[in-house]
Amino acid sequence: MSVRSLSATLALSATLLGAGASAAFASPAHTRPSTYELPGDPGGSKFEGIGFDARTNNYYVSETTGGEIHRGQLRSGAATEWLQGDGTDGRWTARGVNVDSQGRVYVAGGPNGIDHPGAPDLWVYDRDGQLLAALRTGVPNAFLNDLVIGPDGAAYFTNSNAPQIFRVAEQHGRWTVTTWADATGTIDTTTGFNLGGIVLSPDRKALVVAQGNVGKLWRFDLRTAQATAVDTAGADLVNADGLVQQGNSLWVVRNFSKVLSTLQVSADGRIARLMSATPTDPDRVLTTAKLAQGRLLVVDSKFDEATGPAAGRRQQIRRGDCGPAVPGHHAQSAPMNRRPIAVAAVLLMATTTACSTETSSAPTTSPSPSRSATVPSTLDNQLIAAAWKNDVAGAKRLIAAGADVNAVDDTVQSAFLIAASEGYLELLDLTLAHGADVRSLDSYHGTALIRAAERGHTAVVGRLIKAGVAVNHVNNLGWTALHEAVLLGKGTPQYVDTVRLLIAGGADRAKPAVSDGATPVQAAKDRGQTAVSAALDTQAKADALLDAAAAGDANKVAAALAAGAPIESRDDHRRTALLLASLNDRVDVARLLVALGADPDAQDDRQDSAWLVTGVTGSVAMLETLLPANPDLTLRNRFGGISVIPAGERGHVDYVRRVVQTKIDVNHVNNLGWTALLEAIILGKGTQQWQEIVKILVGAGADPNLADADGVSPLRHAESRGYDEIAKTLRAAGAR
């Protein structure tokens, strides 16, 4: 999903941690605290990891100086000690924390198993705090730093002492930990913390991992477990600690550098570009973060503060010997006398400027909500939730009950914008039919078209162009939809199609990006996107449309449309570009034209249409390309037939097999008095391919007793021609 909820020009202000923080907030969320207090030891405590449970609005913070886990509620300013440390469950320290979809809390132990031989490296608890698992990796010197929950429901932990990722999963009540990836030989480990922060790539097909000591990002493919360096164009990411990903935005908390860096990441996580590097409070060392209801909760670690005697004693205990963890044990007691420590709650939807230093040349316009945005009602929130699930039936019911397709949540997401970014075409059509504002802007000041182009959702891009979304709108990153399709795309066929659609829709190919001045053409060439570059370089006059369509030159078709050619232009035989593409089986051209709304039912002077001729050519690929255009399956050719009839006659087995799965009438009778079954027998050759077609037609409901205009049945025709196998099939189907 492309969730573009936060501005790339956010400023992390020190005032957000002070008493006057609420004055900076520009969102209804200002009713929530700007800081959350954690209990700490009188001599000083240090904190690091944070997890968030969106179902309960609970956040969890780990304490490194004893291993306690603290829990709080978003609407309450103070947390309490949820899990004791100091050896409880074999836990003397804790680092990363995360929560899965079942509310189970995973805790990474950092050096717990190193400092206490035999002690666990990680733990899993249920939402009530009961221990589910306390595991060791079996790898010497493992320092479990951070973790993410994968698409498969497993947890993936980073090892800061080796280029390894561990996978933790439960099956039938049994928990296991395995070394899922080992990038030794690819990733060089050096002094300091190596692999740390970890998130999913936007397409959820890879893990993106920070190597903080050298300032690099690594991509681990979830299918192969192979590691490759993320192309960051040399961005300074030294001291990268916690990572937060939402949509194509990646926030990097750089602890001792005291900077929050914002990057724009490609869908597959292979490319990341620095958009801003914002200094954080110079008096705080921030470590990890989580998004919670549109806000970024950032942990103030206290790593730069000295600890007193009490903390020193705790350190002695932490480094002592210990017995094994007790399975299922959890000791809960009232907190000790622990002083409050701040957790910085940064509301990213606020327009804060007090301490911001913007390093990107991207525009600094504040996040702008949808033009027609309204405060969401309960129905609206339910509609937004249904949109994320692509629950079209549920969305229909909610809209009928009064839900607004333009209402946005606190991350500036509406059902319309979600449908565009996620590629949910049916849902998009539903929102457009119920008043979606095509001028709607997300938190990046971007249109629905930009969101769809970034993900390569060609059908959605075409629909939005047709609906009138501004093609050359520039978002807060200084990019148009065309820029995003190139800069954040992969150069694959779907992105080539997306670029062609944008060109045809009037995208400015020469427009430079605000950030670096690169045009889409230059950007495509720099990235080795040869096919995209070819599309962007192609020029054509409007009158080239029809010849280009017949020849299969999709780039020239796009350029001709950009030059002003009407999409329904016709030649001397009244053939449209789409009909010519279908006649010549030019699928790339047809895909472009269909996405832009070309008519599949436009007939020429012989009464052929793009859809009808697929039955003649037998092209299943063209059939599939035209089906999204909703062709009229009852449209007749000059013989009064529909597409399945000539397909049966010509022996197009695969075509017949596919077309009978549509709502086409297999018993339609043409002007000669013949059905598809009769034509397959009368004009076919009785060999294997026609035998197969007869079986397909009969299986799809063709009437084996429907006679021709002279009263001759299919069985009599088959018998008179000596087609024994066909006759056998007909008799088995009840033919007389």
N, C-alpha and C positions, 0 to 999 in steps of 0.2 A: 503494500500500500504505500501511496505517496502522501504522508501526513505532514503537510507544510504549515505547522501551526505557529511557528515562532519566527520573529524577525531576525535576519542575519545581522542587524545593526543594534542588537540588544546591548545595554550597558549594565554591568554589574556594579552597583553603587554602594559605597560604604554606608551611606545613610540608610540603606535597607536593613542594616543590622542595628540601627539605633532607635531611639525612642520615637523619632518623628517619621518612621518608615511609612506609615499608612498614608501620609500625604502624597507620596509618589505614585500611588496605585491608581490606575485608570480603569479598573475592572470591578464588577460586583464581588470578586473574590477578596476584596480588602477586608471583609469581615473575618477572614482567617488570620491567625497570627503571622507576623513577619519574622519572628524568631521562635524557636522551640527550645526549652530548657531541658538539659539532661542531668541526671544526678551524677555526681562525681565524688571521688575521695577527697577528704580535707587536704591531703598533701598534693593533690593534682591527679587528673586522669587524662588519658589520651584516647581519641576516637578515630575511626576510619571509615568503615563500610556502612552503606545504607540500602535498605530494601523497602519496597512499597507494595501494599496489597490494595489494588483498586476496588476490590469488592467490599472491603471493610473500612477503607481509608486509614488503615493502620500503617505507620512507618516503623522500621526497625533499624537501630543503629548499634554497631559493634564497638566495644571498648578493647583497645589493644593491651591496656595495662592490667588486665585481669580476666578478660574474656567474657565479661558480662554483655548481655544483649538487652538493650532498652527498647521499649515500645511506647508509642504515643499516637494520638489521633490528630488529624489535620486541623480540626477546629478547637483543639485544646492546646494551650501554650506550653504545657509541661509533659515530659515523658516519665515513665516509671521503669524500674528495673524489672524486666520480664523474665530473663534467665540469669541465674546466678553464675558467677565465674569462680576464679580461684580454685580450680580443680573439679568443679561440678561437671559430670560426664566426661572427665578427662580434659577439660577445656581451661587453659590458663591464659590464652590470648585468642583474639578473633580479628579477622580482616573483612573480606567481602561478604555481603549479605544479599540474598535475593529470595523472591517468593514466587511459587509456581501457580498455575491456574486452580489448584486445589487448596491454596492457602498454606501449603507446606513451606517452611522457612529453612533455607539452606545457609550454612555458615562455613566460610573458609577459615582455616586455622592458622594461616601464615606459617610461622616457624614452630607451631605447637609440637609437632612430632619430632622436630629436630632438637628442641630444648628439653623435651621430655620423652626420651626413647620409649617406644611402646604405646605412647598416647595417640589418640586419633589425629588425623589431618583435617577432617571435616565432619560436620554433623548435619542431620536433617531432623526437624521437629514438625509436629502437626500444629495447627493454629491454636491449640490449647496449651502448647508448650511441652507436650509429651515427646520424649526422644523416640524417633523412628529408626535412626541409624547413626552410628559413630564409626567411621571408616578410616583405614589407613590406605594409602596409595600403593604401598609396596615398593616405592621408588625412594632410594636413599636421598637425604638432603632436600626433600621436596618442600617448597615454600608456596603454599596455596594462597594466592593473592585475591583474585576476584572471580566472579562467575556470571554466567548468563543462562537463562532457560531457553533451550533450543526448540525448533518447530516440532521435534519429535517428543517433547515433554521431558527430555533428559536435561541434566544440568552439566555445563561445561566449565571447568575450573582451570585457571592459568597457574603455571608454575614459574615463579620469579627467579628460580635458580637454574632452570634449564628450559630450552625452547619446547616445552611440552604442554599439552592440554589433556586434562583428565575428564572422562565422561562418567557421570553418576546417574544410575537409573534404577527403577524399581519394577520388578515383574513378579506377580503372584506373591507379593508380600516380602520378596527377597531383594535386598539392596546390594548393588555391586558397583565397584569403581574400576575402571580400566584406563590404561594409557591410550587415549583415542588418537592423539597426534604427537609425533616427535619430529621436530624440524631441525634436528642436529645436522649440520652440514649446509643448511640453508640460512639459519639465523645464528649469528655469532653472539654468544653470551659474553658480557663484559662485567666489570665491577659495578655493583649497585643493583637496583631493581630492574630486571629485564621485563619479561612479559607480565602485564598487570591488567589494566582495564580491558573489558571485553564486552562487545555488543554484537547483535545480529546485523548483517548488511540489510539495506532497505528491501531487497527482494527475498530475504530470509533464506538464502541459499548458501550463505557463508558466514563465518565469524570474522569480525574486525577486532584486532588486538593491538594494544599499545605496548611498545617497548620504550619505557620512559627514560631510561638512562641514556639512550642514544637519540631519542626523539623520532622514532619511526612507528609506522603503522603496518601491520601485517594482515593479510587475508588468508583464512583457512577455509578451503572449500569443504562444505559439509558432506558432499558426496565422496570425495577422494581423500580428505584430510590433508591435502597438500597445501603448503604455505607459499605464498608469493608476496612480495613487497607491494604495498599500496603506493600508487604514484601520487605523492603529495606536492610535487613540484618544488621540493626543498623547503617546505614550510617548517618553521621552528616549532617543534613539539617536545622539546626537551622537558623532562619532569612531567610528562603526561601521566596522569594517574587515572582517575575515574573517567569513563566514557558514557555519554548519553546519546542515544540515537532515536530520532523520530522522523519518519519519512526520509527525505534526503539530507536532513540536517544532522550534523554530528557535533556535539559539544565535548571539548576536552578540558578537563580540570587539571591545570598544571601546577601542582602543589607548591613547591618551593620557588618556582618562577613567579607565583602569585599572578597568574594570568588565566583567564577563561577564553579559550580559542573556539571559534565557530567555523566549521568547515561545511562545504556542500559536497556530498558524496554521490557517486554514480550508483545506480540501482544495484549493481552487482558488487559494489564495494571495492572495485579495482582502482578507482580514481577519486581523489579528494582534493578540494581546493580551499585554501584558507580565505575566509570572508572577513573575519575580524579577529583581533586579539585584544581583549579588554582587560586592563589591570583590575585585580580584585583588591580587597582591603589589605593594605600593607602590614597590618597588625595581625593578620590571620593566615594560617596555612590551611587552605581548603583542599580536601582530598577527593572524595567521591560524591556522586549526585544521582538523583532520580527525579524523573518527571512525575508530578502528582497533581492532577486536575489543572493542567496548564501552567503549573509553577515548577521551578527547578529547586529542589531541596538539596542544599550543598552542606556537607559536613565540615564544621570548623574543628580541626583535629587537635589543636593545642600542641602540635609537634614541636613548635618553636619555644615552648615554655618549659622552664626547669620544673622538676618535681621535687617535693619535699621528702622528709624522712618516711612518711607513711607510704608514699609511692615507692621509695627505695626498698622498704621492707617487702612490698608486694613484688617487686622485681626479684628479690631473693627467693620468694616462694615460687614465682613463675619459673625460675630456672632450676628448681629442685627436682628430685625424682618423684615419681608418682606411680600409683597402681593403675591397672587397666580401667577403662570406663565401665560403668555399670549399665548394661542395656536396659532401656526403659526408665531409667531413673531421672527424675527432675525434682530438685529441691527448690521450692518457692518460699521466699520469706520477705518480710518488710525490708525496704532499702535501709542501708546503713546511713550514717550521717555523711551525706555526699553533697558537695557543693554544686550549684548549677553551672553547666557549660553550654555555650550557645551552639545551636545548629542553624546555619544561615538559611532562611527560606527566601529564595529569590523569585519574585513574581515577574516572569519574563514578559507578560503582557503589559507591564507597566512601562511608562516612558520615563526612564531614569537617566540622568545625565551627570550627576554630581562628580563621579570619578571615572567617567568613561573616556577611553582613548581609542578611537577607531583607526585601525590600520588598513582597512580595505577601502578602495575608492568607490565601492558600491554606494548607491544613494542612501541617505540616512533618513528617509521618510519613515515616520512611525508606522507601526502595523495598522492596517486599515481594514475594518470589517466589511462584510458585504454591504452594498448600498441599501439593500432592503432588509438588513439584519434586524431581528427582533429578539428580545429576551425570551429564551425558549420556555414554553410551558411544559408540563409533564408529557403531554402528547408529542410535543416537538422533540423532547429528549428521547422519547421512545422511537420516534421516526429516525433520529440520528443513529441510535443503536441498531435499528433494523437495517439502515443503509450500510453500516459497517459489515453486517452479516450478509448483505445482498439478499435480504428477505423481501422479495418483491411483493409477495402476497400480503405479508404483514404491513409493508409500507402502504399498499393500496387501502387496507382497512384503516390505518391511522390517518391517511389523507382524507378519506371519506368522513372520518370522525372530526376533522378540523385541523389536523397537524399542518404546519407551514413548511413547505419545502425549502424556504429561504431562511428559516430560523437557524441561528448558529449557536454553538456551545462556546465555552470559554477558551477554546483553542481555535476559534473562528472556522469551525467546520459545519457545513450544512449538508443536508441529504444530497443536494445537487452537486456540491463540490466534491463530496465523497464519491459519488457515482462516477464523476469525471476522473478523479485520480486513481480509482481502483479498476477502471475499465468495465464497469457494470452497465452495459448498454441498455438493457431492458429497464433498469432502474433509472437511468438517465432519461430515457424517453418518457417514463412516468413523471419525472420531475418537470420536464419541459412541458408536458401536457397539462400540468397543474401550476403553471405560472412561475417556473424557475426564472430568476433574474439573470440573464446571460451576462450582465455587467458585474455580477458578484465578484468580489475580490477576497482572497484569503489573507492570512497574516503576513505573507510576503508581498502583499499588494499585487498578487498574481491572479490571473483569470483561470477559469476552469480549463481553457484550452492549453495554457502553459502546463498545468498539472498533467493533463493527458499526454501532451507531446513529450514530456520528460520520461514518461513510462512507455512510450511507443504504442499507445492504445489507438491504433489506426482508425478503427470503426468509430470510436468516440470522437477522435479529432475531426473526422469528416462530418459527423453529426453536429458538432459544435460550430464548425465553419458555416455549415448550412443554416444553423440557428442564429448566426449573426454575431458570434463572439469576436471581439476585435483581434485581428490576427497579429498586429504589430504592437500590441500593448507591451510596455516595459515594466518589469516587476522591481522590487527593492534591490535585487541583485544586479540590476542593469541588464537583464536578459529578456528577450522575447521568447515566444514558443519555439521558434526556429533555433535560437541559440541553445535552448535547453535540450532540444532533440539531438543536437550535435554534441554539446559539451557533456551532457549527462547520459547520452545514448551510447549504444554499443556498436553502431555501424552495421547491425544485422539487418536482414530483409525487412523486419517490421519497422525499423527506424528509417530505412530507405523509403518505405511506403509513407511513413509519417512525414518525412521531409518533402516528398513529392506532393502530398496533400497540402502542406503549408504553402509550398510554392504556387500550386494551382489556386489556392485561396488568397493569394496576393501578398505573401510574406516578403519582406524586404531582405533580399539576399546580401545586400551590400551594407547593411546596418552594423556598425561596430558595437561590440559589447562595451558597457560603461567601464567595467573593471580593467580590461587590458587592451581595449581597442581592436580586438580581433573580430573580423567578420565571420559569419558562419562558414564561408568557403575556406578561409584561412584555418579556422579551427578544425574543420574536417580533414584537411590535408595534413595538419600537424599531428593528428591522431591516427593517420593511416586509414581513414575511412574512405576507401577508393570509390565505392559505389555511391556513397553520399556525396562525395566531391563531384562525381560525374553528373549527378542530378542537379546540383547547385550551379555547375558550370554551363549547363545546357540552355541555350536561348532558341526561341522559335517565334514566328509570327502566328497570329490567330488563325490564318487560313491553312496552317500546317496540321491542324487537329485531326482531320479525317484520315489523311495519308499516314500520319504517325500512328493512329490507332490500328489501322489495317496492318502496318508493318511491325507492330508490337513495340514501338519506341515509347515507353512510359515516361521517360524523362522529357521527351519532346511534347508529349500530350500535356504534361503538367505545365510546361513553358507556354504552350499555345493557349491553355486556359488562363494562365496568368496574363497573357497578352490580350485577353478579352474575348476569346472564342466562346460562343454559347455552348453549353454542354450538350444541348440537344440539336446541334448543327446537323444538317442532312446533305447527302450528295445527290446526284441527279436521279438516283433510284430511291431516294428518300430513306437511305440507310444512315442511321446515327453512328456516332463513334463507338458506342457500346455494342451495337449490332455488328459492326465491322470487326470489332475485337472478338466477339463470340464466333463469328463465321470463320475467323482465322485462328481461333483458339489462343488468343493473346491474353493470358490470364492476368499478368501484371497490370496491363492496361485496364482490363475489366475491373480489377480490384480497386484501382484508383477511381474510376468513374462511378462505381457503385457506392463507394464511401462518400462521394460528393453528391449522391442523389440522382444519378442518371436513371432514366426510365427503362426497365427491362422489358416493358410491354410495347414500346414504340415499334410499329410495323412499317415495313417498306412497301414498295409498289407490288411486291409479290406476296404480301401479307405475312412475311417472316418477321420474327422479333428475336431479340437476343436470347430469350428463354426458349422459344420454339426451336431454334436451330441447334440447341444442345442435343435434342433428340436425333438430329441428322448426323452431327459430328460424333456423338457419343462421348463427349468430354465430361467426365465426372468432375474434374477440377473446375471446369467452367460452371457446371451445375452448382457446385458448392459455393463458388464465388457469387453467383447470382441469387441464391436462396435468401441471403440477408436483405436483398432488395424487395422481398415479398412479391415475386412475379405472380401474375394471374395464371393459375394452373389450368384454368378452363379456356384460356385464349386459344382460338382455332387458326390453323394455317389455311392455305387456299384450298386444301382438300377437306376442310372441316375437321381435321384431326388435331389432337394434342400431342405433346412431345413424346409420350411413351409409345405412340403408334409407329412413327418412323424408326424409333430405336428398336422396337421388336422386329420390324421388317428387316433392318440392316444387321441384326445380330449383335447389337451392343449389349453384351451380357452384363458387364459391370454397371453400365448406366441404368439398365432396367432394374437391376437389383437395388440400386440406390434410389431411383425415382419412385418406386412403389412404396418406399418408406415415408414419402410425403403424403399429402392429402389428395394426390392426383387420382382421377376416376379411371380405374383399370378396365371398366366396362363401357367407356365412352365409345360411341359409334360415329364414324366419320361419314362423309358424303357418299362413299362407296358402299356403305352398309357394313363396314368392317370394324371390329375392335382390334386392340393390340394383339390379342390372342389369335384372331383370325389372320391378321397380316403376317404374324410370325410363322404361321403354317402355310398360308397361300403363297406368300412372296419369299419365304425363307427356303433353305435348302435341306431341311430335315436332319442336318448333321448335329454334332455335339453341342455347338453353341446355341442353336435354335431349340434343341431338346432342353437345354438348361433354362432358356428364356421361358419356355412353356411351363416348366416346373415353377419358376419364380412367379409368373403371372397367376397360375392356379393357386399357389400358396398365398398370394396376396389378395385373393378373392375374385379373380376373373371367373366369370360364369362359363363353365365348359359346355353348356347347352345353348348359349346365346348364338343363334344362327345368323347367317348373312341375309341380305335383302331377298335372296332367292329361296330362303328357307333351308339352306344347306348348313349343317352343324359343323363345328370344329372337328368332331370325331370323323365324320364322313369325309371331310377334306383331307384329313391325315391318312385315313385308310386308302382313299383313292390315289394318293401319291406314294403309298408304300412306306409311310413314316411310322414304322412299327413301334419304336420307342416312344414317340410322341403319343400315338394312339393308346399305348399302355398307360402313360401318365394320365391321359384324359379319362380313361375308364376308371382308374383308381380314384379319380376325383368325382366320379358319379356321372360321367358323360354317357349319353344314350345315342 
